[in-house]
Amino acid sequence: MACRWLFIPAALPVAAVSVIRAVPADWPVLGVQLVAFTPWLAVPAAAALLLAFAGRRRWQQGVAAALLIGQAFWLFPLDVREPAAEAAAEAAGTSVSLVAMSINAELGGADAAGIVALVRELHVDLLAVEEYTPDMSRKLTAAGLDSLLPHRVAQARDHAAGTAIYSSYNLTAAGVLPDTRFAMPVAHLELGHNSSADLRVVAVHALAPVGKGLNQWRSDLATVARADNGSGPLLLAGDFNATYDHWEFRALLAGTAGGRRLVDVAASLGSRLVPTWPMRGYRLPGIALDHLVTSPDVMGSGYSVQRIEGTDHAAVVATLRIHVS
């Protein structure tokens, strides 16, 4: 009898969040925050199934089975990369490889020496830094980043609003995305002798969906989605403050703003569930808020998540192969 009653508190939160995950609506703040933790609901969903069988109630068994099947479907999505796009990228011809990395420096408090050491160790060619403050800029220079990545497009600001792109390749500033709370600089990275070989890079930092920031968060993600002009190699790198379980992030990947279908590198390589936040400071299950998102003519490999002291985010790193002809 106890199992029949315990089934309810185990299954109810799974059912509630499952509805939010399944229905692409403008859910309120609490719903948006809860759906970020969808992967962790597999645990209470499995517990609910065990309780249902122990309680011997058929309707509970049916509900629990449906909830667990839904969790399995969301844990292992089938649409993380379009096979046709991958095949087209493979056949595209000449390519250039580079290692890209993104890190949210948490108000400029990240260990600059640790960032530079990681850049050196992993042979990083392109680095996006969110929450990039004037002090963070000075610390990175003092730690030797300028000698490794001498080209920079930066918007250094106090608190969380600044963002920067560093590169070993020539960079050309191409403005910032409009109407965002935090600076999101755009740059062209020169991979060849003609502009068609450029990699368009956007350093992303969406406002977190907390308090009154929910509408701005949605607006930021929609703005990032519109950054894809539909042609040429593209990299969106940074802190999206969104997981694959947010329909707003999946809409960005699907190109619903008029662009191409984009690729979350971690998801395409089977690493979607590796958490990037929180690395410290919060007693919460880990989730993936930081992403490297590319156009389908860019192939990712070697994805990894790297801890850096002084920040609650981990760095995300991958090797990108960009087709230039």
TORKOLSE-464421 format. One record per residue (C-alpha): x, y, z. Coordinates in pm, 1 decimal, m for minus. Layout:
N
PT        px        py        pz
PT         X         Y         Z
...
! end
This chain:
325
PT        px        py        pz
PT       0.0       0.0       0.0
PT     283.9     241.3      83.3
PT     428.6     197.3    m265.3
PT      99.8     309.6    m419.3
PT     110.8     633.2    m223.1
PT     483.7     691.4    m274.8
PT     427.3     656.8    m649.4
PT     247.8     993.6    m654.2
PT     533.7    1218.5    m526.8
PT     775.5    1026.7    m750.8
PT     568.8    1050.8   m1069.0
PT     401.1    1390.4   m1032.1
PT     707.7    1615.1   m1080.9
PT     820.4    1399.5   m1374.0
PT     479.5    1435.0   m1535.9
PT     467.9    1811.4   m1478.7
PT     811.0    1880.2   m1626.6
PT     743.6    1633.7   m1909.2
PT     447.3    1845.1   m2018.2
PT     668.7    2154.9   m2023.7
PT     937.1    1966.7   m2218.7
PT     687.9    1832.2   m2472.4
PT     487.1    2148.6   m2539.7
PT     676.0    2441.5   m2703.0
PT     498.4    2725.7   m2524.3
PT     610.4    3044.2   m2351.4
PT     622.1    2886.5   m2007.7
PT     679.0    3103.4   m1698.6
PT    1015.7    3135.3   m1527.1
PT     979.9    2834.9   m1298.5
PT     885.3    2606.4   m1586.3
PT    1180.6    2724.5   m1795.7
PT    1419.2    2667.5   m1508.2
PT    1283.2    2323.4   m1422.2
PT    1292.5    2193.3   m1779.6
PT    1668.7    2256.9   m1787.0
PT    1703.5    1964.5   m1545.6
PT    1500.4    1723.9   m1760.6
PT    1783.6    1466.6   m1796.3
PT    1787.3    1416.8   m1420.1
PT    1418.4    1323.4   m1417.7
PT    1511.7     978.9   m1544.8
PT    1596.2     893.9   m1182.7
PT    1250.6     964.1   m1028.7
PT    1087.4     822.4   m1343.4
PT    1266.9     490.8   m1287.5
PT    1177.4     503.5    m918.5
PT     812.6     561.7   m1007.6
PT     815.8     255.3   m1232.6
PT     959.5      38.3    m956.5
PT     702.0     168.4    m709.5
PT     422.5     107.2    m960.6
PT     518.8    m256.2   m1005.1
PT     564.6    m300.9    m630.6
PT     220.0    m148.6    m571.6
PT      63.2    m368.1    m841.5
PT    m158.1     m96.3    m983.5
PT    m187.6    m133.3   m1361.4
PT    m271.0     232.2   m1426.6
PT      34.2     338.4   m1227.3
PT     247.4      94.3   m1421.8
PT     118.3     238.5   m1749.5
PT     176.8     597.4   m1644.4
PT     524.4     522.9   m1511.2
PT     621.9     333.4   m1826.3
PT     505.7     622.1   m2045.0
PT     700.7     871.9   m1835.5
PT    1017.8     662.7   m1850.2
PT     986.8     612.4   m2226.5
PT     953.1     988.6   m2267.3
PT    1264.5    1044.8   m2061.0
PT    1459.3     792.0   m2267.8
PT    1345.8     961.8   m2588.9
PT    1466.2    1301.0   m2461.1
PT    1788.8    1163.0   m2320.9
PT    1885.5    1023.9   m2661.3
PT    1729.2    1254.3   m2925.0
PT    1740.2    1135.5   m3283.8
PT    1772.7    1475.4   m3452.4
PT    2100.6    1610.0   m3316.7
PT    2252.9    1613.4   m3666.8
PT    2102.3    1583.0   m4010.7
PT    2271.9    1298.5   m4204.7
PT    2225.1    1487.5   m4531.9
PT    2403.2    1793.8   m4396.8
PT    2685.6    1580.3   m4260.8
PT    2731.0    1403.4   m4592.6
PT    2734.2    1735.9   m4776.4
PT    2998.2    1868.8   m4540.2
PT    3214.5    1560.8   m4588.8
PT    3201.9    1603.8   m4966.5
PT    3268.3    1976.7   m4965.2
PT    3640.2    1961.7   m5043.4
PT    3928.9    2156.6   m4890.2
PT    3909.8    2217.5   m4517.2
PT    4087.5    2397.2   m4235.4
PT    4095.9    2264.1   m3879.6
PT    4104.8    2474.8   m3566.3
PT    4044.8    2422.3   m3196.3
PT    3770.1    2642.1   m3050.5
PT    3706.0    2709.3   m2682.7
PT    3452.4    2910.2   m2484.1
PT    3453.8    3005.1   m2116.8
PT    3225.7    3215.2   m1898.5
PT    3469.1    3393.6   m1666.1
PT    3204.2    3468.1   m1396.7
PT    3233.6    3844.3   m1354.7
PT    3597.0    3828.9   m1461.8
PT    3691.9    3611.9   m1165.5
PT    3814.6    3306.7   m1356.5
PT    4176.7    3205.2   m1315.1
PT    4345.2    3379.1   m1608.8
PT    4659.3    3167.9   m1576.6
PT    4441.9    2855.5   m1589.4
PT    4268.4    2976.3   m1905.4
PT    4599.7    3050.7   m2074.8
PT    4747.3    2717.9   m1964.0
PT    4447.7    2538.5   m2116.5
PT    4480.8    2737.6   m2439.8
PT    4844.8    2637.6   m2458.2
PT    4788.9    2273.6   m2364.6
PT    4501.6    2215.8   m2607.1
PT    4649.2    2430.5   m2886.0
PT    4339.2    2648.8   m2893.4
PT    4310.9    2870.7   m3203.3
PT    3989.5    3052.6   m3115.4
PT    3872.0    3158.0   m2769.3
PT    3541.7    3320.0   m2669.4
PT    3528.4    3472.1   m2320.6
PT    3200.4    3575.8   m2159.6
PT    3172.3    3807.4   m1857.2
PT    3489.3    3966.8   m1987.2
PT    3583.6    4262.9   m1769.6
PT    3864.5    4519.0   m1813.1
PT    4042.9    4349.1   m1523.4
PT    4002.3    4008.6   m1693.7
PT    4155.4    4156.2   m2008.5
PT    4458.1    4276.6   m1813.9
PT    4499.5    3945.3   m1632.3
PT    4483.4    3744.4   m1955.0
PT    4745.8    3969.2   m2113.5
PT    4969.5    3935.1   m1807.3
PT    4929.3    3556.5   m1821.9
PT    5054.9    3552.4   m2181.7
PT    4738.1    3503.8   m2386.2
PT    4829.7    3776.2   m2638.3
PT    5136.1    3582.9   m2750.2
PT    4927.6    3270.4   m2813.6
PT    4619.8    3439.1   m2962.2
PT    4734.8    3780.7   m3083.1
PT    4413.8    3883.2   m3263.1
PT    4122.8    4013.3   m3060.5
PT    3771.9    4154.0   m3100.9
PT    3661.6    4258.9   m2754.9
PT    3387.0    4437.5   m2566.8
PT    3532.0    4467.4   m2215.1
PT    3269.3    4578.6   m1963.8
PT    3222.4    4565.1   m1590.3
PT    3022.3    4290.8   m1420.7
PT    2872.5    4036.6   m1665.3
PT    2818.4    4243.2   m1979.7
PT    3152.7    4209.2   m2159.2
PT    3256.0    3948.0   m2416.7
PT    3566.8    3887.0   m2625.9
PT    3695.5    3674.6   m2912.7
PT    4067.1    3587.4   m2929.8
PT    4226.5    3409.0   m3225.2
PT    4552.8    3292.8   m3375.9
PT    4400.0    3378.3   m3715.4
PT    4332.8    3730.9   m3837.9
PT    4004.2    3868.2   m3708.6
PT    3788.1    4142.5   m3853.5
PT    3523.8    4301.2   m3631.9
PT    3173.3    4287.9   m3779.9
PT    2971.1    4468.9   m3514.5
PT    2762.5    4329.4   m3229.6
PT    2424.2    4160.2   m3219.8
PT    2150.6    4418.9   m3156.2
PT    1917.6    4453.3   m2858.4
PT    2093.6    4211.6   m2623.5
PT    2164.2    4277.3   m2254.6
PT    2521.3    4150.9   m2278.0
PT    2764.7    4233.2   m2559.9
PT    2774.2    3969.3   m2834.5
PT    3051.7    4066.8   m3076.4
PT    3063.3    3929.4   m3429.4
PT    3390.3    3871.2   m3612.4
PT    3516.8    3723.2   m3936.1
PT    3807.8    3485.4   m3896.1
PT    4023.6    3471.2   m4207.9
PT    4089.1    3112.3   m4311.8
PT    4195.1    3174.2   m4671.0
PT    4273.4    3435.4   m4932.3
PT    3912.2    3514.3   m5016.3
PT    3621.0    3628.6   m4803.2
PT    3414.5    3320.3   m4887.7
PT    3657.8    3118.1   m4674.0
PT    3593.3    3328.3   m4361.4
PT    3446.9    3173.9   m4050.2
PT    3179.1    3399.2   m3904.3
PT    3207.4    3388.8   m3525.0
PT    2955.9    3516.5   m3270.6
PT    3050.9    3521.1   m2902.4
PT    2722.2    3439.3   m2728.3
PT    2605.8    3535.0   m2380.8
PT    2231.3    3522.3   m2331.0
PT    2075.0    3665.9   m2018.8
PT    1977.6    3397.0   m1768.2
PT    1603.0    3319.2   m1749.6
PT    1559.6    3435.6   m1391.1
PT    1329.5    3694.8   m1239.2
PT    1225.6    3955.2   m1492.9
PT    1489.2    3840.5   m1741.4
PT    1278.0    3569.7   m1906.3
PT    1157.3    3778.3   m2202.0
PT    1507.4    3913.8   m2260.9
PT    1644.9    3557.9   m2254.7
PT    1399.4    3455.0   m2524.8
PT    1480.0    3769.4   m2722.3
PT    1854.4    3704.2   m2690.6
PT    1821.8    3348.8   m2824.7
PT    1604.3    3468.1   m3113.1
PT    1864.1    3734.4   m3195.2
PT    2142.3    3475.4   m3191.1
PT    1935.1    3255.4   m3424.8
PT    1905.0    3545.0   m3671.5
PT    2285.0    3581.6   m3673.5
PT    2295.0    3302.3   m3930.9
PT    2276.0    3464.6   m4272.0
PT    2219.7    3128.8   m4441.5
PT    2557.1    3084.3   m4608.4
PT    2922.0    3037.0   m4520.3
PT    3078.7    2870.7   m4216.2
PT    2938.2    2988.4   m3883.2
PT    3031.1    2936.9   m3518.2
PT    2815.3    3048.1   m3225.9
PT    3024.3    3002.8   m2912.0
PT    2939.9    3085.1   m2556.1
PT    2697.2    3074.4   m2267.4
PT    2345.9    3035.3   m2407.9
PT    2196.9    2990.6   m2059.1
PT    1987.7    2721.8   m2227.9
PT    1998.1    2345.7   m2262.4
PT    1889.1    2117.5   m2544.4
PT    1568.6    2058.8   m2349.1
PT    1457.5    2422.4   m2394.6
PT    1241.7    2454.3   m2706.3
PT    1388.2    2801.6   m2758.1
PT    1735.0    2649.6   m2801.2
PT    1605.8    2372.9   m3026.3
PT    1428.8    2636.9   m3237.8
PT    1762.2    2814.0   m3277.0
PT    1922.0    2490.1   m3396.0
PT    1631.6    2417.9   m3629.7
PT    1678.2    2748.2   m3813.1
PT    1323.2    2864.7   m3749.4
PT    1441.1    3226.2   m3772.0
PT    1507.3    3176.3   m4143.3
PT    1859.0    3035.2   m4129.3
PT    1997.2    2686.8   m4180.6
PT    1965.2    2392.8   m3949.0
PT    2254.7    2435.0   m3706.4
PT    2450.1    2176.5   m3509.2
PT    2525.3    2163.9   m3136.6
PT    2872.0    2009.0   m3144.6
PT    2834.8    1836.4   m2806.5
PT    2502.8    1679.7   m2903.4
PT    2631.0    1566.1   m3241.9
PT    2920.6    1386.3   m3071.9
PT    2714.0    1217.9   m2801.7
PT    2824.0    1454.1   m2522.2
PT    2503.7    1652.8   m2480.5
PT    2461.1    1548.8   m2117.2
PT    2809.1    1648.4   m1996.9
PT    2738.5    1939.3   m1758.7
PT    2905.9    2277.9   m1789.5
PT    2730.3    2443.3   m1492.4
PT    2736.3    2475.1   m1194.2
PT    3097.5    2389.5   m1128.9
PT    3079.7    2549.3    m784.6
PT    2859.6    2767.1    m565.7
PT    2524.7    2592.0    m614.9
PT    2395.2    2260.6    m482.4
PT    2221.7    2172.3    m808.3
PT    2252.1    1885.1   m1056.8
PT    2482.9    1972.3   m1344.0
PT    2342.4    2086.0   m1678.4
PT    2489.2    2200.1   m2011.2
PT    2440.8    2575.2   m2061.1
PT    2754.4    2641.6   m2267.1
PT    2766.2    2539.1   m2630.5
PT    2961.9    2542.2   m2953.7
PT    2702.7    2563.6   m3232.5
PT    2802.9    2547.6   m3597.8
PT    2661.6    2557.7   m3946.4
PT    2632.6    2214.5   m4115.8
PT    2944.0    2275.4   m4327.5
PT    3155.8    2270.3   m4010.5
PT    3242.9    1930.3   m3864.8
PT    3316.9    1889.8   m3494.4
PT    3535.5    1636.7   m3315.5
PT    3722.7    1595.3   m2989.2
PT    3465.1    1772.5   m2775.1
PT    3556.5    1811.9   m2407.5
PT    3452.3    2002.8   m2096.5
PT    3734.6    2151.8   m1890.1
PT    3727.1    2282.8   m1532.7
PT    3882.0    2623.6   m1461.1
PT    3920.4    2770.1   m1113.6
PT    3738.4    3088.4   m1018.6
PT    3424.5    3039.5   m1227.2
PT    3103.1    2842.2   m1192.6
PT    3111.8    2747.0   m1561.4
PT    3336.5    2493.8   m1730.8
PT    3511.6    2563.5   m2058.6
PT    3387.4    2380.7   m2367.8
PT    3642.4    2283.5   m2631.5
PT    3623.2    2111.6   m2969.9
PT    3816.1    2072.4   m3290.8
PT    3629.5    2219.0   m3586.0
PT    3692.9    2130.7   m3948.1
PT    3571.7    2413.1   m4170.8
PT    3515.7    2344.8   m4538.0
PT    3636.8    2634.6   m4748.8
PT    3580.7    2515.4   m5104.9
! end
